[in-house]
Amino acid sequence: MRFFVGALALAVICVLFGSPAAFVLGWSPLSAGDRQKASSVAAKPEARAEAQTERKPAG
């Protein structure tokens, strides 16, 4: 029983601190298009050059 209470407490702490940190740091889930780009870059070395040129400048 103590294990489940501890696991629930840890999950609550991760949500309470993780969500605001992710929001502040700008982390967000990948969209479907971004996932496809990432998988094509990982699968094909020539796709890496294309992905580098498509990347938007930060700011």
mmCIF file of the C-alpha atoms, coordinates in Angstrom:
data_MODEL
# 
_entry.id   MODEL 
# 
loop_
_atom_site.group_PDB 
_atom_site.id 
_atom_site.type_symbol 
_atom_site.label_atom_id 
_atom_site.label_alt_id 
_atom_site.label_comp_id 
_atom_site.label_asym_id 
_atom_site.label_entity_id 
_atom_site.label_seq_id 
_atom_site.pdbx_PDB_ins_code 
_atom_site.Cartn_x 
_atom_site.Cartn_y 
_atom_site.Cartn_z 
_atom_site.occupancy 
_atom_site.B_iso_or_equiv 
_atom_site.pdbx_formal_charge 
_atom_site.auth_seq_id 
_atom_site.auth_comp_id 
_atom_site.auth_asym_id 
_atom_site.auth_atom_id 
_atom_site.pdbx_PDB_model_num 
ATOM 1  C CA . MET A 1 1  ? 0.000  0.000  0.000   1.00 0.00 ? 1  MET A CA 1 
ATOM 2  C CA . ARG A 1 2  ? 2.831  2.393  0.822   1.00 0.00 ? 2  ARG A CA 1 
ATOM 3  C CA . PHE A 1 3  ? 4.299  1.774  -2.638  1.00 0.00 ? 3  PHE A CA 1 
ATOM 4  C CA . PHE A 1 4  ? 1.100  2.950  -4.352  1.00 0.00 ? 4  PHE A CA 1 
ATOM 5  C CA . VAL A 1 5  ? 0.845  6.041  -2.168  1.00 0.00 ? 5  VAL A CA 1 
ATOM 6  C CA . GLY A 1 6  ? 4.490  6.872  -2.916  1.00 0.00 ? 6  GLY A CA 1 
ATOM 7  C CA . ALA A 1 7  ? 4.027  6.296  -6.634  1.00 0.00 ? 7  ALA A CA 1 
ATOM 8  C CA . LEU A 1 8  ? 0.932  8.501  -6.678  1.00 0.00 ? 8  LEU A CA 1 
ATOM 9  C CA . ALA A 1 9  ? 2.742  11.224 -4.740  1.00 0.00 ? 9  ALA A CA 1 
ATOM 10 C CA . LEU A 1 10 ? 5.678  11.066 -7.163  1.00 0.00 ? 10 LEU A CA 1 
ATOM 11 C CA . ALA A 1 11 ? 3.347  11.322 -10.147 1.00 0.00 ? 11 ALA A CA 1 
ATOM 12 C CA . VAL A 1 12 ? 1.603  14.353 -8.635  1.00 0.00 ? 12 VAL A CA 1 
ATOM 13 C CA . ILE A 1 13 ? 4.936  16.043 -7.899  1.00 0.00 ? 13 ILE A CA 1 
ATOM 14 C CA . CYS A 1 14 ? 6.148  15.396 -11.460 1.00 0.00 ? 14 CYS A CA 1 
ATOM 15 C CA . VAL A 1 15 ? 2.970  16.903 -12.907 1.00 0.00 ? 15 VAL A CA 1 
ATOM 16 C CA . LEU A 1 16 ? 3.040  19.919 -10.586 1.00 0.00 ? 16 LEU A CA 1 
ATOM 17 C CA . PHE A 1 17 ? 6.652  20.784 -11.357 1.00 0.00 ? 17 PHE A CA 1 
ATOM 18 C CA . GLY A 1 18 ? 7.052  19.290 -14.823 1.00 0.00 ? 18 GLY A CA 1 
ATOM 19 C CA . SER A 1 19 ? 4.162  21.006 -16.579 1.00 0.00 ? 19 SER A CA 1 
ATOM 20 C CA . PRO A 1 20 ? 5.125  24.569 -15.639 1.00 0.00 ? 20 PRO A CA 1 
ATOM 21 C CA . ALA A 1 21 ? 8.773  23.862 -16.434 1.00 0.00 ? 21 ALA A CA 1 
ATOM 22 C CA . ALA A 1 22 ? 7.826  22.493 -19.842 1.00 0.00 ? 22 ALA A CA 1 
ATOM 23 C CA . PHE A 1 23 ? 5.654  25.540 -20.493 1.00 0.00 ? 23 PHE A CA 1 
ATOM 24 C CA . VAL A 1 24 ? 8.370  27.999 -19.445 1.00 0.00 ? 24 VAL A CA 1 
ATOM 25 C CA . LEU A 1 25 ? 11.084 26.233 -21.428 1.00 0.00 ? 25 LEU A CA 1 
ATOM 26 C CA . GLY A 1 26 ? 8.893  25.921 -24.495 1.00 0.00 ? 26 GLY A CA 1 
ATOM 27 C CA . TRP A 1 27 ? 8.751  22.153 -24.675 1.00 0.00 ? 27 TRP A CA 1 
ATOM 28 C CA . SER A 1 28 ? 5.737  20.826 -26.509 1.00 0.00 ? 28 SER A CA 1 
ATOM 29 C CA . PRO A 1 29 ? 4.718  17.574 -28.115 1.00 0.00 ? 29 PRO A CA 1 
ATOM 30 C CA . LEU A 1 30 ? 5.752  17.120 -31.730 1.00 0.00 ? 30 LEU A CA 1 
ATOM 31 C CA . SER A 1 31 ? 3.105  17.580 -34.368 1.00 0.00 ? 31 SER A CA 1 
ATOM 32 C CA . ALA A 1 32 ? 2.535  14.802 -36.887 1.00 0.00 ? 32 ALA A CA 1 
ATOM 33 C CA . GLY A 1 33 ? 4.554  16.666 -39.531 1.00 0.00 ? 33 GLY A CA 1 
ATOM 34 C CA . ASP A 1 34 ? 7.470  17.190 -37.177 1.00 0.00 ? 34 ASP A CA 1 
ATOM 35 C CA . ARG A 1 35 ? 7.445  13.496 -36.264 1.00 0.00 ? 35 ARG A CA 1 
ATOM 36 C CA . GLN A 1 36 ? 7.605  12.550 -39.937 1.00 0.00 ? 36 GLN A CA 1 
ATOM 37 C CA . LYS A 1 37 ? 10.524 14.913 -40.509 1.00 0.00 ? 37 LYS A CA 1 
ATOM 38 C CA . ALA A 1 38 ? 12.363 13.510 -37.490 1.00 0.00 ? 38 ALA A CA 1 
ATOM 39 C CA . SER A 1 39 ? 11.850 9.906  -38.581 1.00 0.00 ? 39 SER A CA 1 
ATOM 40 C CA . SER A 1 40 ? 12.983 10.645 -42.142 1.00 0.00 ? 40 SER A CA 1 
ATOM 41 C CA . VAL A 1 41 ? 16.102 12.402 -40.854 1.00 0.00 ? 41 VAL A CA 1 
ATOM 42 C CA . ALA A 1 42 ? 16.915 9.442  -38.628 1.00 0.00 ? 42 ALA A CA 1 
ATOM 43 C CA . ALA A 1 43 ? 16.318 6.948  -41.442 1.00 0.00 ? 43 ALA A CA 1 
ATOM 44 C CA . LYS A 1 44 ? 18.128 8.693  -44.321 1.00 0.00 ? 44 LYS A CA 1 
ATOM 45 C CA . PRO A 1 45 ? 21.406 10.585 -44.022 1.00 0.00 ? 45 PRO A CA 1 
ATOM 46 C CA . GLU A 1 46 ? 20.631 12.696 -47.127 1.00 0.00 ? 46 GLU A CA 1 
ATOM 47 C CA . ALA A 1 47 ? 17.454 13.919 -45.428 1.00 0.00 ? 47 ALA A CA 1 
ATOM 48 C CA . ARG A 1 48 ? 19.561 15.547 -42.713 1.00 0.00 ? 48 ARG A CA 1 
ATOM 49 C CA . ALA A 1 49 ? 20.815 18.196 -45.141 1.00 0.00 ? 49 ALA A CA 1 
ATOM 50 C CA . GLU A 1 50 ? 17.226 18.964 -46.173 1.00 0.00 ? 50 GLU A CA 1 
ATOM 51 C CA . ALA A 1 51 ? 16.114 19.225 -42.551 1.00 0.00 ? 51 ALA A CA 1 
ATOM 52 C CA . GLN A 1 52 ? 18.978 21.611 -41.769 1.00 0.00 ? 52 GLN A CA 1 
ATOM 53 C CA . THR A 1 53 ? 17.963 23.944 -44.593 1.00 0.00 ? 53 THR A CA 1 
ATOM 54 C CA . GLU A 1 54 ? 14.260 23.859 -43.593 1.00 0.00 ? 54 GLU A CA 1 
ATOM 55 C CA . ARG A 1 55 ? 14.952 24.768 -39.980 1.00 0.00 ? 55 ARG A CA 1 
ATOM 56 C CA . LYS A 1 56 ? 13.635 28.193 -38.999 1.00 0.00 ? 56 LYS A CA 1 
ATOM 57 C CA . PRO A 1 57 ? 15.957 30.575 -37.162 1.00 0.00 ? 57 PRO A CA 1 
ATOM 58 C CA . ALA A 1 58 ? 15.302 30.840 -33.430 1.00 0.00 ? 58 ALA A CA 1 
ATOM 59 C CA . GLY A 1 59 ? 13.807 34.003 -32.135 1.00 0.00 ? 59 GLY A CA 1 
# 
